[in-house]
Amino acid sequence: AYGFTLNRVSLFALIFSIGILVDDAIVVVENIHRHIQLGKSDLKTAIPEAVDEVGGPTILATLTVIAALLPMAFVTGLMGPYMSPIPINASMGMLISLAVAYILTPWMTYKMLRNVNLSHHGHGDDDGGALYELSQKTVGIFLGGVEAARRRRWLLIAVLVLIIGSMSLGIFKVVVLKMLPFDNKSEFQVILDMPEGTSLEQTSQVLTEMTEYLSTVKEVNNFQVYAGTAAPINFNGLVRQYYLRSGAHVGDIQVNLVDKQERDRKSHEIALSVRNSLQAIALKYDGNAKIVEVPPGPPVMSPLVAEVYGLNYESQIMAAREVRAAFEATPDIIDVDDSVEYPAQRLVVHIDRNKAALLGVSQTDIADAVATALGGNDVGYLHGRNMKYAVPIRLEFAVADKADINAVLDMKVSSVSGDLIPISEMVSVVEDQREHSIQHKDLMPVVYVTGDMAGDLDSPLYGMFEIYAALDKHEIALGEPIRQYFINQPDNPYFHSLKWDGEWQVTYETFRDMGIAYAVGMVLIYLLVVAQFRSYAVPLIIMAPIPLTIIGVMPGHALLGAQFTATSMIGMIALAGIIVRNSILL
């Protein structure tokens, strides 16, 4: 009703909050039961007293969870709209559960227990049993005199060591830090880039050879091949602008896998296994093949993106080549590419105006003849009785003849006197190279170098820092080190500089905002607890367990082989509110 659609993120918020929602009702019912154990037989009297007794702390405990979650609704960037249903829906659920716990739960308790004999709900055995003995052996040894104080100091040291050790798991790559983990999809794409100027037939041949290999992969169900054009627009086509790809030198294979229930390997494993073979086929023909999976979360141009800036475009291209070399020299960096076009040959036909004029041939006739041979031209139409539309008569060279410039120059054009004169007598051909297209970002010329990371660590963040370290020690060909920026674009375009983008940018913005949300949540929790207990010290005791969550979270990820992602961070933030809730109730 707030305006969210019912999607997997809002459903995740529901599942995420189910366990928390029943807490208020449990506390209320438990305290009603405690009053019954104390010997009160009149439920109408016991229930209001029991609810009132735990009312304040339970409201406070609920508000602390909301205080921990709600700041996440203000995360900016691509992840903002993606994450906002979680804190808003969960917080709304918490408020509703609080109302249910104080209105519906007491009424239902009365209705269900009013005819029950409560005499057997007396005091239980107070000796504590085995649980009490266990607590005495574990917690009890830290309570008491001088010996217990010495144990407490060692306990504090041990806790600090555990916290530092748990945090170091991310530094030593035991727990991989990543934006979002890969999902087990039913598809992936193969993007083929051949050198500019490659014929459509050559591109199609390379694609055919790739599909012959894909046919041998048992998990592949079917595929569609698109030569010279883009595949129908999909998620990657939209966010990475693959739908704009066109030309004889580009190709696309949409690979569909069998249902995930019918295969043992996940789609990410399959994509990794076919990558080397497909790239080897493309390299054999001087092409570049990229295996592209559907991104699990907010999309980027590529997981690793380096934006190269400089004084002029030619020097930017030189710097980008060295950056690309650093990408290719880094282990596990794959699908390396850049936005620089292949240096394709261009033939420029110059018309000798004086000679053409002496022979009585118009320059326009020469240009039109060459354009007709290479690009085609409709010279007339066929009409018939059974034809709704006239059929154009198109003149154009065959594809094989277009490959030879001499075949074009051997054509003859008519002079004013009616003589047929070969074009080759009036023109000269100069070999040249096609000019590069210049891309801009925020009005600044830029060259992109892109890549991805595979292997044991499939988080591109680690690959980015390795490339950063390599470039930081390396002077580019122009004799100066390249300046690297992580957050903002370079402010001085006269120096060669590099701005890191891609998954890093989304990860930085998300974890930055979530870290701020975490800090704001802690401040709100502290203020709420101060207001309840009228003390500045008691909240510190209540919030003391929050840092201890890291001891469980990071080793837990390591034991299960899970990556620490944005979803993990959401769990940590929620955990802070839940832990404080338990401390308040105690």
QUIVEN-V281490 format. One record per pair of residues at least 24 apart in sequence whose C-alpha atoms are under 8 Angstrom apart, sorted by the first residue. I is the first residue (numbers start at 1). J is the second residue. Records with the same first field share a line. If there is no record, write none. Layout:
I->J, J
//
This chain:
4->85
9->82, 83, 85, 86
10->85, 86, 89
12->86
13->85, 86, 87, 89, 90
14->89, 90
16->90
17->90, 93, 94
20->94, 578
21->93, 94, 97
22->97
24->58, 62, 97, 98, 101
25->97, 98, 100, 101, 102, 105
27->54, 58
28->54, 101, 102, 105, 106
29->105, 106, 109
36->118, 121, 122
37->121, 122, 123
38->122, 123
39->119, 121, 122
41->118, 119
43->110, 114
44->110
47->106, 110
51->102, 106
56->532
57->532, 584, 585
58->585
59->98
60->528, 529, 532, 581, 584
61->580, 581, 582, 584, 585
62->94, 95, 98, 581
63->528
64->524, 525, 528, 577, 578, 580, 581
65->91, 574, 576, 577, 578, 580, 581
66->90, 91, 94, 577
67->521, 522, 524, 525, 577
68->517, 518, 520, 521, 522, 524, 525, 573, 574, 576, 577
69->521, 573, 574, 577
70->521
71->517, 518, 520, 521
72->513, 514, 517, 518
74->513, 517
75->510, 513, 514, 517
76->509, 510, 513
77->506, 509, 510
78->298, 506
79->298, 506, 510
80->510
82->298
159->548
162->551
163->547, 548, 550, 551
166->550, 551, 554, 555
167->550, 554
169->554, 555, 558
170->554
174->558
175->554, 557, 558, 561, 562, 563, 564
176->457, 459, 562, 563, 564
177->459, 461, 563, 564, 565
178->459, 460, 461, 507, 563, 564, 565, 566
179->503, 506, 507, 565, 566
180->296, 297, 565, 566, 567
181->296, 563, 565
182->268, 295, 296
183->267, 268, 296
184->260, 266, 267, 268
185->260, 266, 267, 294
186->256, 257, 258, 259, 260, 267
187->254, 255, 256, 257, 267, 293, 294
188->254, 255, 256, 267, 271, 291, 292, 293, 294
189->252, 253, 254, 255, 291, 292, 293
190->252, 253, 254, 255, 289, 290, 291, 292
191->250, 251, 252, 253, 289, 290, 291, 292
192->250, 251, 252, 282, 287, 288, 289, 290
193->249, 250, 251, 287, 288, 289
194->249, 250, 285, 286, 287, 288
195->249, 286, 287, 341, 342, 344
196->249, 341, 342, 343, 344
197->248, 249, 344, 345
198->248, 249
199->248, 249
200->227, 228, 248, 249
203->227, 228, 248, 249, 250, 251
204->251
206->281, 282, 285
207->251, 252, 253
209->281
210->278, 281
213->278
214->274
219->257, 258, 263, 270
220->255, 256, 257, 258
221->255, 256, 257, 258
222->255, 256, 257
223->253, 254, 255, 256
224->253, 254, 255
225->251, 252, 253, 254
226->251, 252, 253
227->251, 252
235->294
236->294, 295, 299
239->299, 300, 301
240->299, 300, 301, 302
268->293
272->454
288->337
289->335
290->335
291->335
298->506
300->502, 503
301->502
302->450, 451, 452, 502, 503
303->450, 451, 452, 453, 460, 502, 503, 504
304->450, 451, 452, 453, 460, 464, 500, 501, 502, 503, 504
305->448, 449, 450, 451, 500, 501, 502
306->448, 449, 450, 498, 499, 500, 501, 502
307->446, 447, 448, 449, 498, 499, 500, 501
308->446, 447, 448, 449, 496, 497, 498, 499
309->444, 445, 446, 447, 490, 493, 495, 496, 497, 498
310->445, 446, 493, 494, 495, 496, 497
311->493, 494, 495, 496
313->438, 445, 446
315->478
316->446, 447, 496
317->447
318->477
319->476, 477, 496
320->447, 448, 449
322->476, 477
323->449, 471
324->449
326->467, 470, 471
327->451, 467
330->463, 466, 467
332->453, 454, 455, 463
333->451, 452, 453, 454, 463
334->451, 452, 453, 454
335->450, 451, 452
336->449, 450, 451, 452
337->449, 450, 451
338->447, 448, 449, 450
339->447, 448, 449
340->436, 437, 447, 448
341->436, 437
343->433, 434
344->433, 434
345->431, 432, 433, 434
346->431, 432, 433, 434
347->429, 430, 431, 432, 433
348->429, 430, 431, 432
349->427, 428, 429, 430
350->427, 428, 429, 430
351->426, 427, 428
352->426, 427, 428
353->426
355->426
356->426
359->415
360->415, 416, 417
361->413, 414, 415, 416
362->415
365->413
366->413, 423
369->413
370->408, 409
372->396
373->397, 402, 408
374->402
460->503, 504
461->503, 504
510->566
511->566, 569
514->569
518->573
525->577
542->580, 583, 584
543->579, 580, 583
545->579, 580
546->576, 579, 580
549->575, 576
//
